Amino acid sequence: RKQLTSRSLILGIETSCDDTGCAIVDTEGNILGEALNSQHLTHLANGGIIPPIAQDLHRQNIENVVETAVSRANVTFKDISAIATTFKFTVPLLQYKDCNFSMAGLKMQVKRHLLTEESKHEVPPDGLIPDVNNLCAGFQLAITRHLCHRVQRGMVYAERQGLIPEENRLLVVSGGVACNNSIARALQLVCDEMDYKMARPPPKLCTDNGVMIAWNGVERWRANLGVLTDFEHVGIEKSCPLGVNISEDVALKNISCNWVKLTRLTVPQQQENVIRL
């Protein structure tokens, strides 16, 4: 580890799912270089993401991805102050009255409906059920409502606990879900109702990438939190929390809300309060 200076370089490595990503970000917020190797076609051929295959592909591609990102950043490994990494995270159960997310029940409902419809209409393995568009729309709406309810409960909890200053009521929406404009519009409705502004990165930085990991590394580097120097005893965990887990306390508060109506999703919305990161 180098001494913290006014400008340090953090290398971030993203391997939590099916893409191998790497980026170099400085502590001033500049993206110096990044690279990404997608496993999409491989997993598509196998009918979905198979963790052992994803792990093997990460091992095969990580060295080249890292070297490419470093080269594009026009720096050397000696210039890197710290390395930030991520590992696969777990999804909590839906029945708890907290702010966690879970899609397991919804996915099973969709799977059962698909199997029933395929059998009913004798749909071939590579075919589509007759009502596929309505199925997809209903699935997306159910997910959207789930996300909005959880976010709204989180906002209510934060307000009751005095966690967010009145002058800084901002919801940051990131990750792959932030690329979905319909979900983003719904979250904007929640923000409008709860007097929040909403920010989401451009689509390129919402899917798997090394930039988000590098920036988390920047924040930890600045605060000197979780910076390891003893590499002989580094442990690997399957989860990578970004902060303190307060889900149990949220559940204990047993917060009920008057949910924001999402019927306005069919009407064009003005998004004056959206901030592009």
Secondary structure per residue as TSV (DSSP state, phi and psi in degrees):
chain	resnum	aa	ss	phi	psi
A	1	R	-	360.0	136.3
A	2	K	-	-90.7	163.0
A	3	Q	-	-69.9	142.4
A	4	L	-	-64.9	125.4
A	5	T	-	-118.7	-179.9
A	6	S	S	-65.2	-24.8
A	7	R	S	-140.3	110.3
A	8	S	-	-117.8	157.0
A	9	L	E	-108.8	130.3
A	10	I	E	-117.2	129.0
A	11	L	E	-99.2	123.4
A	12	G	E	-109.7	136.2
A	13	I	E	-120.9	124.0
A	14	E	E	-110.8	115.2
A	15	T	-	-139.5	28.4
A	16	S	S	-74.9	-21.9
A	17	C	S	-134.6	-115.3
A	18	D	S	-112.0	6.5
A	19	D	E	-124.7	145.5
A	20	T	E	-103.5	113.8
A	21	G	E	-124.2	152.1
A	22	C	E	-149.2	144.7
A	23	A	E	-151.9	153.5
A	24	I	E	-115.7	121.9
A	25	V	E	-126.2	140.1
A	26	D	E	-95.3	167.8
A	27	T	T	-73.5	0.6
A	28	E	T	-97.0	1.1
A	29	G	S	92.4	13.3
A	30	N	-	-93.0	132.4
A	31	I	E	-87.1	110.2
A	32	L	E	-86.8	-32.9
A	33	G	E	-171.2	148.9
A	34	E	E	-152.5	160.1
A	35	A	E	-151.7	151.0
A	36	L	E	-146.5	133.4
A	37	N	E	-114.7	117.2
A	38	S	E	-91.3	139.1
A	39	Q	-	-103.0	12.1
A	40	H	H	-54.4	-49.8
A	41	L	H	-65.9	-36.5
A	42	T	H	-62.6	-47.7
A	43	H	H	-71.5	-31.3
A	44	L	H	-62.1	-40.8
A	45	A	H	-67.0	-24.5
A	46	N	T	-96.9	3.4
A	47	G	T	80.1	13.2
A	48	G	S	148.9	174.0
A	49	I	-	-77.0	122.6
A	50	I	-	-109.0	110.0
A	51	P	H	-48.5	-47.0
A	52	P	H	-59.9	-38.5
A	53	I	H	-67.3	-41.9
A	54	A	H	-60.8	-41.7
A	55	Q	H	-62.6	-44.5
A	56	D	H	-62.2	-40.9
A	57	L	H	-67.8	-34.8
A	58	H	H	-60.4	-45.6
A	59	R	H	-62.7	-39.2
A	60	Q	H	-69.2	-33.8
A	61	N	H	-104.9	-14.9
A	62	I	H	-60.1	-42.0
A	63	E	H	-63.5	-45.6
A	64	N	H	-66.6	-38.7
A	65	V	H	-64.0	-44.4
A	66	V	H	-64.2	-45.9
A	67	E	H	-63.1	-37.1
A	68	T	H	-64.8	-44.2
A	69	A	H	-63.2	-42.5
A	70	V	H	-64.2	-41.5
A	71	S	H	-63.9	-42.6
A	72	R	H	-67.9	-27.1
A	73	A	H	-79.4	-10.1
A	74	N	T	58.9	43.0
A	75	V	-	-131.1	175.8
A	76	T	-	-115.8	167.7
A	77	F	G	-64.6	-26.1
A	78	K	G	-68.2	-21.6
A	79	D	G	-80.3	-15.0
A	80	I	-	-75.9	128.7
A	81	S	-	-85.5	-35.7
A	82	A	E	-159.1	161.9
A	83	I	E	-120.7	130.9
A	84	A	E	-112.0	135.0
A	85	T	E	-129.2	164.9
A	86	T	-	-135.4	155.6
A	87	F	-	-134.8	167.9
A	88	K	-	-58.6	134.9
A	89	F	-	-101.2	160.6
A	90	T	-	-103.9	154.5
A	91	V	-	-107.1	124.2
A	92	P	-	-68.6	166.1
A	93	L	-	-75.3	149.2
A	94	L	T	-73.6	-30.8
A	95	Q	T	-70.2	-13.7
A	96	Y	S	-75.6	137.8
A	97	K	S	-87.0	64.2
A	98	D	S	-126.5	-153.8
A	99	C	S	-111.2	16.0
A	100	N	-	-80.2	165.0
A	101	F	-	-117.7	145.1
A	102	S	-	-151.5	132.4
A	103	M	-	-113.0	6.7
A	104	A	H	-58.7	-47.5
A	105	G	H	-63.4	-42.2
A	106	L	H	-63.0	-42.2
A	107	K	H	-63.8	-38.8
A	108	M	H	-66.8	-38.4
A	109	Q	H	-61.3	-44.3
A	110	V	H	-64.8	-41.9
A	111	K	H	-62.2	-45.4
A	112	R	H	-63.2	-40.7
A	113	H	H	-64.4	-41.8
A	114	L	H	-61.8	-46.6
A	115	L	H	-62.2	-40.1
A	116	T	H	-64.1	-47.2
A	117	E	H	-67.5	-37.9
A	118	E	H	-64.0	-40.3
A	119	S	H	-69.7	-41.7
A	120	K	H	-63.1	-41.9
A	121	H	H	-102.5	6.6
A	122	E	T	52.3	50.6
A	123	V	-	-79.2	130.2
A	124	P	-	-68.3	163.6
A	125	P	T	-54.7	-32.5
A	126	D	T	-100.5	15.3
A	127	G	-	-99.3	178.1
A	128	L	-	-120.2	141.7
A	129	I	-	-68.9	154.4
A	130	P	T	-59.0	-34.1
A	131	D	T	-104.8	33.8
A	132	V	H	-61.6	-36.3
A	133	N	H	-65.1	-43.7
A	134	N	H	-66.7	-36.7
A	135	L	H	-60.9	-46.9
A	136	C	H	-64.4	-40.9
A	137	A	H	-64.9	-41.6
A	138	G	H	-66.4	-39.6
A	139	F	H	-63.3	-44.9
A	140	Q	H	-64.8	-39.7
A	141	L	H	-65.2	-40.6
A	142	A	H	-63.2	-42.9
A	143	I	H	-62.9	-43.3
A	144	T	H	-61.1	-44.4
A	145	R	H	-62.8	-42.4
A	146	H	H	-59.3	-47.6
A	147	L	H	-62.3	-45.5
A	148	C	H	-64.7	-40.0
A	149	H	H	-62.4	-44.2
A	150	R	H	-66.6	-41.1
A	151	V	H	-65.3	-43.6
A	152	Q	H	-62.3	-42.5
A	153	R	H	-61.6	-38.9
A	154	G	H	-62.5	-39.6
A	155	M	H	-64.4	-42.2
A	156	V	H	-63.7	-43.6
A	157	Y	H	-61.1	-46.2
A	158	A	H	-61.1	-38.5
A	159	E	H	-68.3	-43.4
A	160	R	H	-65.1	-33.4
A	161	Q	H	-89.5	-4.7
A	162	G	T	66.8	35.6
A	163	L	-	-84.3	-23.9
A	164	I	S	-123.7	124.6
A	165	P	-	-63.1	149.0
A	166	E	G	-57.1	-35.5
A	167	E	G	-82.9	0.4
A	168	N	G	-133.9	43.2
A	169	R	-	-83.9	92.0
A	170	L	E	-132.9	128.5
A	171	L	E	-103.8	121.2
A	172	V	E	-98.6	122.2
A	173	V	-	-109.8	116.6
A	174	S	-	-139.3	-178.1
A	175	G	S	86.3	174.4
A	176	G	G	-56.7	-34.1
A	177	V	G	-63.4	-25.2
A	178	A	G	-69.0	-14.8
A	179	C	G	-76.5	-15.4
A	180	N	-	-83.4	110.3
A	181	N	H	-66.6	-32.7
A	182	S	H	-65.4	-45.2
A	183	I	H	-65.3	-39.3
A	184	A	H	-62.3	-40.8
A	185	R	H	-63.3	-40.1
A	186	A	H	-64.3	-43.5
A	187	L	H	-65.0	-31.8
A	188	Q	H	-65.1	-36.9
A	189	L	H	-62.2	-41.7
A	190	V	H	-63.2	-44.2
A	191	C	H	-62.4	-42.5
A	192	D	H	-60.3	-43.3
A	193	E	H	-69.0	-35.1
A	194	M	H	-94.9	6.9
A	195	D	T	62.2	46.5
A	196	Y	-	-115.2	153.0
A	197	K	E	-93.4	156.9
A	198	M	E	-124.6	138.8
A	199	A	E	-128.9	138.1
A	200	R	E	-143.0	140.5
A	201	P	-	-68.3	166.0
A	202	P	-	-63.6	155.3
A	203	P	G	-50.8	-36.5
A	204	K	G	-58.4	-32.4
A	205	L	G	-98.8	7.8
A	206	C	T	-94.8	-30.0
A	207	T	S	-86.0	-176.6
A	208	D	S	-54.7	127.5
A	209	N	-	-162.7	159.8
A	210	G	H	-81.9	-16.5
A	211	V	H	-62.1	-44.5
A	212	M	H	-64.8	-35.0
A	213	I	H	-72.4	-40.3
A	214	A	H	-62.1	-39.9
A	215	W	H	-69.0	-37.5
A	216	N	H	-59.8	-38.1
A	217	G	H	-64.1	-37.7
A	218	V	H	-60.8	-46.8
A	219	E	H	-62.7	-41.5
A	220	R	H	-68.4	-36.8
A	221	W	H	-64.1	-43.8
A	222	R	H	-62.1	-41.4
A	223	A	H	-89.3	-4.4
A	224	N	T	56.4	47.0
A	225	L	-	-117.1	126.5
A	226	G	S	69.3	22.5
A	227	V	-	-90.5	115.5
A	228	L	-	-100.5	142.3
A	229	T	-	-122.4	-17.1
A	230	D	-	-93.8	90.1
A	231	F	G	-78.6	-8.7
A	232	E	G	-75.3	-21.1
A	233	H	G	-124.6	35.2
A	234	V	-	-79.4	125.9
A	235	G	-	-100.3	151.3
A	236	I	-	-109.2	127.2
A	237	E	-	-114.6	150.5
A	238	K	S	-77.9	-16.1
A	239	S	-	-119.6	152.6
A	240	C	-	-135.5	80.0
A	241	P	-	-66.0	142.1
A	242	L	S	-95.8	-3.1
A	243	G	S	-168.1	-162.5
A	244	V	-	-80.4	132.8
A	245	N	-	-80.1	112.3
A	246	I	-	-112.1	15.5
A	247	S	H	-61.5	-37.3
A	248	E	H	-65.1	-39.7
A	249	D	H	-68.1	-37.5
A	250	V	H	-62.0	-43.9
A	251	A	H	-63.4	-39.2
A	252	L	H	-64.1	-29.7
A	253	K	H	-71.4	-18.5
A	254	N	T	51.3	51.4
A	255	I	-	-77.1	124.5
A	256	S	-	-108.1	145.3
A	257	C	-	-130.0	153.9
A	258	N	-	-86.2	99.0
A	259	W	-	-62.9	140.1
A	260	V	-	-65.0	130.9
A	261	K	-	-71.4	134.6
A	262	L	-	-105.1	12.6
A	263	T	G	-63.6	-22.8
A	264	R	G	-75.1	0.5
A	265	L	G	-62.8	-23.2
A	266	T	G	-82.6	-6.0
A	267	V	S	-106.6	135.1
A	268	P	-	-53.6	134.6
A	269	Q	-	-112.3	143.5
A	270	Q	-	-88.6	133.7
A	271	Q	-	-118.2	58.5
A	272	E	T	-68.4	-24.8
A	273	N	T	-90.7	2.4
A	274	V	E	-79.6	131.3
A	275	I	E	-109.7	127.2
A	276	R	E	-87.6	121.7
A	277	L	-	-81.0	360.0
